[in-house]
Amino acid sequence: MTGQLFQPYDLGTLRLPNRVVMAPMTRARAENEIPDALTAEYYSQRAGAGLIISEGIPISRAGRGFLYTPGLFTAEQAEGWSQVTDAVHAAGGRIFAQLWHVGRVSHHSLQPEAGMPVGPTADRAVNAGSFARDDNGEPGMVAPDTPRALTTDEITDLVVDFATAARTAIDAGFDGVEIHAANGYLFDQFINGALNDRSDRYGGSIANRLRFVLETLDAVIAEVGADKTGIRISPFGRFNDLAAFDDEAETWVTMATELEARHPAYVHLSDQLTLGAEKMPDGFAADFCQRYSGTLIAAGGFDRDTGEQALVDGDLDLIAMGRPFIANPDLVERMRRDQPLAEPNRDTFYGPIGELGYTDYPTYAEAIANAHSETRTG
């Protein structure tokens, strides 16, 4: 199949061989929270994507919300990621690091000195989960703990932490970074007017609720450059116990205007329809695009045909796909050749540690060769 999906795209100075983006996906495979040879193999297997966006990478110990997620706050972790980026580049790929802080969606077993998670407020996330250790010390999904509200000075420190992580990522060989401001995690918690009840300069008005993420975006751009800085947002998202608020549409349209002024490498929209969210209001997408004219990526249940149509219609520049990449390391080639896709095993989305359900999915050519081999020996 030929089509726009398989055409090159210039993302700033970075030439992408196609317009299929591997969306960020938490896989919880790093036993010591350090990327290892298996991490490198997993990402290099999927280097056929036009761009890989890594799993969410915690920028600090306090930013963690899932066990076994490789971070970017120690020298050992940076060295591990260097091996990953080397492997991806050797396979002809391109990779951005998604910088992550979960905010209040965490558990004391993941926090420094078993402390409280942090967020904009002290309200606990009720309809949410953290992959942590239960009361028996066993890993699994648990309810997040009640957080404490960050102080104003702590927010300033977090801006620095993100900029430091961005520099570490680039030094580790990543082609760029993506600030994770979506899906009910730290920045999204500040943006949400129903949750953010602060009375300082980070709460109240739209400008104040956007201040933290925009200060962070500015700091990261100053550190590594706008052409190496993307951002992910999820307008009207309800994941991780976020609720609707009065000026929601105006908030996100204002965000579009602010992003246009900063010219990031891209804006990555996380459409949460597949997570049970309601459809975005009619006309919102047009309003957003009238204010932001840069590269736009979206993720949200796309397949080859719907992704191609979105490109043809001019709605998007790049199409992000997540779960199809789990069981199809050669996803782009399979779609290009109209080959059938394998289905992933949901039981191994998060762990276990090891190759099962992680690096053991064959390419289509390998699957056919294996089937022929079994036929000959059967």
Secondary structure, 3 states (H helix, E strand, C coil): CCCHHHCCEEECCEEECCCEEECCCCCCCCCCCCCCHHHHHHHHHCCCCCEEEEEEEECCHHHCCECCCCCCCCHHHHHHHHHHHHHHHHCCCCEEEEEECCCCCCCHHHCHHHCCCEECCCCCCCCCCEEEECCCCCEEEECCCCCEECCHHHHHHHHHHHHHHHHHHHHCCCCEEEEEECCCCHHHHHHCCCCCCCCCCCCCCHHHHHHHHHHHHHHHHHHHCHHHEEEEECCCCCCCCCCCCCCHHHHHHHHHHHHHHHCCCEEEEECHHHHCCCCCCCCHHHHHHHHCCCCEEEECCCCHHHHHHHHHCCCCCEEEECHHHHHCCCHHHHHHCCCCCCCCCHHHCCCCCCCCCCCCCCCHHHHHHHHHHHHHHC
